[in-house]
């Protein structure tokens, strides 16, 4: 089963965001402005670990000032 690409609600008017979808046994991620560009593929466990880190502010330092 492949779900449609889903973009975050916080995406700005210029489309600066990522999109994600479920594709079989994996979660895929791409840049929303480059629909034909590269796609990153993750296992559900890998994506869950990323989401957990994001929820717990582990990556906030990457946003800069």
Helices and strands as residue ranges (DSSP letters): E 6-7, E 18-23, E 26-31, E 40-43, H 44-55, G 60-63
